[in-house]
Amino acid sequence: MTFYRRWPDMTALTADLMTREFAGAGRSVRGRSADGPVDAAWIAARVSAAVSEIRKDPLFQKIVDVDPELLLPYLLDRRGRAQDTMLAALVDRIREGQKNADVRSGRPEVLARTVLLICHGFVISTQTMVDGRYSDRIARRELAQAVESYLS
């Protein structure tokens, strides 16, 4: 009974769990640089780390293994709360980088959404590319390079 008082069904429970687990990665992008101003490389490193964090998350791995269809609405129909957390963090950091003249000009909201679209492929499809010639470490490095180049 306690379960049904809090959540109407398993879909709602799973959505809340995904938000709790994956929004943490977005919050990690919101942090400040201890080494100086926020620039494209700093943002790219944080984004790449966040993607890696999500991919290694036990809940994410279980969903991909058992019921990947749970992710489809967040890829095809609408954004979830975790994606909104990541977008807000990216917009803040991009604005900060633009003030420092270390991130290219452009609407921060547009740049942030494009970075998030780039990340979707790395979150969902990296395992399809990993083999003896392409590792998770290489994917993480290449994602950081792509985001840094885009924001520079």
C-alpha positions as CSV (number, residue, x, y, z in Angstrom):
1,M,0.0,0.0,0.0
2,T,2.8,2.4,0.8
3,F,4.0,2.1,-2.8
4,Y,0.6,3.0,-4.3
5,R,0.2,6.0,-1.9
6,R,3.4,7.5,-3.3
7,W,3.3,6.4,-6.9
8,P,0.3,5.5,-9.1
9,D,2.3,2.8,-11.0
10,M,5.7,1.4,-11.9
11,T,6.2,3.9,-14.7
12,A,5.9,6.9,-12.3
13,L,8.3,5.2,-9.8
14,T,10.8,4.5,-12.5
15,A,10.6,8.1,-13.8
16,D,11.3,9.4,-10.3
17,L,14.2,7.0,-9.9
18,M,15.6,8.0,-13.3
19,T,15.3,11.7,-12.3
20,R,17.1,11.1,-9.0
21,E,19.9,9.1,-10.6
22,F,20.5,11.1,-13.8
23,A,19.9,14.6,-12.5
24,G,23.0,14.2,-10.4
25,A,25.1,14.2,-13.6
26,G,23.5,17.5,-14.6
27,R,24.3,19.0,-11.3
28,S,27.9,18.0,-11.7
29,V,28.1,20.3,-14.8
30,R,26.7,23.2,-12.6
31,G,29.8,23.2,-10.4
32,R,32.5,25.9,-10.5
33,S,36.0,25.6,-11.8
34,A,38.6,25.7,-9.1
35,D,41.4,26.2,-11.7
36,G,40.1,29.5,-13.2
37,P,37.4,30.7,-15.5
38,V,34.9,28.4,-17.1
39,D,35.8,27.8,-20.8
40,A,34.9,25.4,-23.6
41,A,37.4,22.8,-22.4
42,W,36.1,22.9,-18.8
43,I,32.5,22.5,-20.0
44,A,33.4,19.7,-22.4
45,A,35.3,17.8,-19.6
46,R,32.3,18.1,-17.3
47,V,29.8,17.1,-20.0
48,S,31.9,14.1,-20.9
49,A,32.2,13.0,-17.2
50,A,28.4,13.4,-16.8
51,V,27.7,11.2,-19.8
52,S,30.1,8.6,-18.5
53,E,28.4,8.8,-15.0
54,I,25.0,8.2,-16.6
55,R,26.3,5.3,-18.7
56,K,27.8,3.6,-15.7
57,D,24.8,4.1,-13.4
58,P,23.3,0.8,-12.3
59,L,19.7,1.9,-12.9
60,F,20.6,3.1,-16.4
61,Q,22.3,-0.2,-17.2
62,K,19.4,-2.2,-15.9
63,I,16.9,-0.2,-18.0
64,V,19.0,-0.7,-21.1
65,D,19.3,-4.4,-20.4
66,V,15.7,-5.2,-19.3
67,D,13.4,-2.5,-20.7
68,P,15.1,0.0,-23.0
69,E,11.7,1.2,-24.3
70,L,11.4,3.2,-21.0
71,L,14.0,5.6,-22.5
72,L,12.2,6.2,-25.8
73,P,9.8,8.9,-24.7
74,Y,12.9,10.9,-23.5
75,L,14.6,10.5,-26.8
76,L,11.6,10.9,-29.2
77,D,8.7,12.7,-27.6
78,R,9.7,15.0,-24.7
79,R,12.5,16.0,-22.3
80,G,12.6,14.6,-18.8
81,R,13.4,16.4,-15.6
82,A,17.0,15.1,-15.6
83,Q,17.5,16.5,-19.2
84,D,16.0,19.8,-18.0
85,T,18.5,19.9,-15.1
86,M,21.4,19.3,-17.5
87,L,20.1,22.0,-19.9
88,A,19.8,24.5,-17.1
89,A,23.3,23.7,-16.0
90,L,24.7,23.9,-19.5
91,V,23.0,27.3,-20.1
92,D,24.5,28.7,-16.9
93,R,28.0,27.5,-17.7
94,I,27.9,28.6,-21.4
95,R,26.8,32.1,-20.3
96,E,29.6,32.2,-17.9
97,G,32.1,31.1,-20.6
98,Q,30.7,33.7,-23.0
99,K,31.2,36.5,-20.3
100,N,34.8,35.4,-20.1
101,A,35.0,35.3,-23.9
102,D,36.1,31.7,-23.7
103,V,32.9,30.2,-25.3
104,R,31.7,31.3,-28.8
105,S,28.9,33.7,-29.2
106,G,25.4,32.4,-29.8
107,R,22.2,31.9,-27.8
108,P,23.2,29.9,-24.7
109,E,19.9,28.0,-24.9
110,V,20.6,26.9,-28.5
111,L,24.2,25.9,-27.7
112,A,23.1,23.9,-24.6
113,R,20.4,22.0,-26.5
114,T,22.9,21.1,-29.3
115,V,25.4,19.8,-26.7
116,L,22.6,17.8,-25.1
117,L,21.7,16.3,-28.5
118,I,25.3,15.3,-29.1
119,C,25.3,13.7,-25.7
120,H,22.2,11.6,-26.4
121,G,24.1,9.5,-29.0
122,F,27.0,8.9,-26.6
123,V,24.7,7.9,-23.7
124,I,22.5,5.6,-25.7
125,S,24.8,4.2,-28.5
126,T,28.4,4.1,-27.2
127,Q,28.0,0.3,-26.4
128,T,27.3,-0.3,-30.1
129,M,30.7,1.1,-31.0
130,V,32.9,-0.3,-28.2
131,D,35.2,-3.1,-29.4
132,G,38.9,-3.9,-29.5
133,R,39.5,-0.7,-31.4
134,Y,37.2,1.8,-29.6
135,S,36.9,1.9,-25.9
136,D,34.8,3.8,-23.4
137,R,37.8,5.9,-22.6
138,I,38.2,6.8,-26.3
139,A,34.5,7.6,-26.5
140,R,34.8,9.9,-23.5
141,R,37.8,11.7,-25.0
142,E,36.1,12.1,-28.4
143,L,32.9,13.5,-26.8
144,A,34.9,16.0,-24.9
145,Q,36.7,17.0,-28.1
146,A,33.4,17.3,-30.0
147,V,31.8,19.5,-27.4
148,E,34.9,21.7,-26.9
149,S,35.3,22.2,-30.7
150,Y,31.6,23.1,-30.9
151,L,31.7,25.6,-28.1
152,S,35.0,27.2,-29.1
